[in-house]
Amino acid sequence: MKLNAIARTLTIAAMLAAGATQAQEVVRLGNLKFAHYGAVSYIKEIAPKCGIKVEERVFAKGLDVMQGIIAGELDVGTTASEAAISGRASGAPIFVVAGFAKGGARLVGRSELKLKSVKDLKGKKVGVTRGGIQEVLLLAELQQAGLSASDQPGKDVQLIYLAYADLNQALLGKNIDAMMNSEPQSSQSINKGYGNEILKPYDTPIGEPIRTMVMTEKFYKEKRPLAEKFMRCFVEATKTFIEQPAVAEKYVRETVFKGQITKDDFDDAIGNSPYSYDITPEHIQITTDVMFKTGVGRMSKPPAAKEWVKTDLLDGAKKSLGVK
């Protein structure tokens, strides 16, 4: 009898453990290492209280996140809008479900050159990451200023394509004259004295670019309850970072960047790329149109935003948490 009671107890314990494991369903998240992506990283820290487990993989650039989604390795991904748009145009089965940060770009020149406007870039070498939202903004700014550009010599501006992490080093080493970079890298170059801000590139039709959270169509349609939990967790993480800047700073500086950025770097970066929630089909459509016009992404058939921007999960999560 005693053995039977022990067996029953063990069986119940196993069932409870299985239930707890089942309750913590897993969401596979692809993310990037930038200051304004910090609230998305924070989701995994609070995920257990949301009843889920989030497995985060950090990629070098947004197009790599898209590759992870196409390969079936991710449920949710974060990227600048241009990678999401290019991905959708290439057949990636994704929906845009939220916007988690605004801005996040800056045109910076070598401080000793004292460049003051986009027109001053004529005859200069400008570094940028190929395929990033920064390239879209740079080309839009150059078009507005009437300047031609190519990665080959002979145009008004010579483009030098480099990874985000290498742009600052190229500016410091005087291998380029200016760069369009993300945050916190652009703020770091200014704070360390070798870069000066030419402008924040928000006067194109795109305005402030909005970073996008995308979800696979399969996850959105077939795992709806889990998608709803994840979205509530995203809103809660973002709400925390907006309302408690000290929590955001500590997490991004210490956990994400392992002490590699200063308080000034963080403050300047988030000042130029504040955390947010919202996205609209109109914003994605305008960005798509500018990409098509500038040739970024080389899309033969640009996707129509109204067909793949779905904000119902976000709207429900914000309402449930009292966020306007």
Secondary structure in CASP SS format (residue, H / E / C, confidence):
PFRMAT SS
TARGET T0000
AUTHOR 0000-0000-0000
METHOD secondary structure of the structure
MODEL  1
M C 1.00
K H 1.00
L H 1.00
N H 1.00
A H 1.00
I H 1.00
A H 1.00
R H 1.00
T H 1.00
L H 1.00
T H 1.00
I H 1.00
A H 1.00
A H 1.00
M H 1.00
L H 1.00
A H 1.00
A H 1.00
G H 1.00
A H 1.00
T H 1.00
Q H 1.00
A H 1.00
Q C 1.00
E E 1.00
V E 1.00
V E 1.00
R E 1.00
L E 1.00
G E 1.00
N E 1.00
L E 1.00
K C 1.00
F C 1.00
A H 1.00
H H 1.00
Y H 1.00
G H 1.00
A H 1.00
V H 1.00
S H 1.00
Y H 1.00
I H 1.00
K H 1.00
E H 1.00
I H 1.00
A H 1.00
P H 1.00
K H 1.00
C H 1.00
G C 1.00
I E 1.00
K E 1.00
V E 1.00
E E 1.00
E E 1.00
R E 1.00
V E 1.00
F E 1.00
A C 1.00
K C 1.00
G H 1.00
L H 1.00
D H 1.00
V H 1.00
M H 1.00
Q H 1.00
G H 1.00
I H 1.00
I H 1.00
A C 1.00
G C 1.00
E C 1.00
L C 1.00
D C 1.00
V E 1.00
G E 1.00
T E 1.00
T E 1.00
A C 1.00
S H 1.00
E H 1.00
A H 1.00
A H 1.00
I H 1.00
S H 1.00
G H 1.00
R H 1.00
A H 1.00
S C 1.00
G C 1.00
A C 1.00
P C 1.00
I E 1.00
F E 1.00
V E 1.00
V E 1.00
A E 1.00
G E 1.00
F E 1.00
A E 1.00
K E 1.00
G C 1.00
G C 1.00
A C 1.00
R E 1.00
L E 1.00
V E 1.00
G E 1.00
R E 1.00
S H 1.00
E H 1.00
L H 1.00
K C 1.00
L C 1.00
K C 1.00
S C 1.00
V H 1.00
K H 1.00
D H 1.00
L H 1.00
K C 1.00
G C 1.00
K C 1.00
K E 1.00
V E 1.00
G E 1.00
V E 1.00
T C 1.00
R C 1.00
G C 1.00
G C 1.00
I H 1.00
Q H 1.00
E H 1.00
V H 1.00
L H 1.00
L H 1.00
L H 1.00
A H 1.00
E H 1.00
L H 1.00
Q H 1.00
Q H 1.00
A C 1.00
G C 1.00
L C 1.00
S C 1.00
A E 1.00
S E 1.00
D C 1.00
Q C 1.00
P C 1.00
G C 1.00
K C 1.00
D C 1.00
V E 1.00
Q E 1.00
L E 1.00
I E 1.00
Y E 1.00
L C 1.00
A C 1.00
Y H 1.00
A H 1.00
D H 1.00
L H 1.00
N H 1.00
Q H 1.00
A H 1.00
L H 1.00
L H 1.00
G C 1.00
K C 1.00
N C 1.00
I C 1.00
D C 1.00
A E 1.00
M E 1.00
M E 1.00
N E 1.00
S C 1.00
E C 1.00
P C 1.00
Q H 1.00
S H 1.00
S H 1.00
Q H 1.00
S H 1.00
I H 1.00
N H 1.00
K C 1.00
G C 1.00
Y C 1.00
G E 1.00
N E 1.00
E E 1.00
I E 1.00
L E 1.00
K C 1.00
P C 1.00
Y C 1.00
D C 1.00
T C 1.00
P C 1.00
I C 1.00
G C 1.00
E C 1.00
P C 1.00
I E 1.00
R E 1.00
T E 1.00
M E 1.00
V E 1.00
M E 1.00
T E 1.00
E H 1.00
K H 1.00
F H 1.00
Y H 1.00
K H 1.00
E H 1.00
K C 1.00
R H 1.00
P H 1.00
L H 1.00
A H 1.00
E H 1.00
K H 1.00
F H 1.00
M H 1.00
R H 1.00
C H 1.00
F H 1.00
V H 1.00
E H 1.00
A H 1.00
T H 1.00
K H 1.00
T H 1.00
F H 1.00
I H 1.00
E H 1.00
Q C 1.00
P H 1.00
A H 1.00
V H 1.00
A H 1.00
E H 1.00
K H 1.00
Y H 1.00
V H 1.00
R H 1.00
E H 1.00
T H 1.00
V H 1.00
F C 1.00
K C 1.00
G C 1.00
Q C 1.00
I C 1.00
T C 1.00
K H 1.00
D H 1.00
D H 1.00
F H 1.00
D H 1.00
D H 1.00
A H 1.00
I H 1.00
G H 1.00
N C 1.00
S C 1.00
P C 1.00
Y E 1.00
S C 1.00
Y C 1.00
D C 1.00
I C 1.00
T C 1.00
P H 1.00
E H 1.00
H H 1.00
I H 1.00
Q H 1.00
I H 1.00
T H 1.00
T H 1.00
D H 1.00
V H 1.00
M H 1.00
F H 1.00
K H 1.00
T H 1.00
G C 1.00
V C 1.00
G C 1.00
R C 1.00
M C 1.00
S C 1.00
K C 1.00
P C 1.00
P C 1.00
A C 1.00
A H 1.00
K H 1.00
E H 1.00
W C 1.00
V E 1.00
K C 1.00
T C 1.00
D H 1.00
L H 1.00
L H 1.00
D H 1.00
G H 1.00
A H 1.00
K H 1.00
K H 1.00
S H 1.00
L C 1.00
G C 1.00
V C 1.00
K C 1.00
END
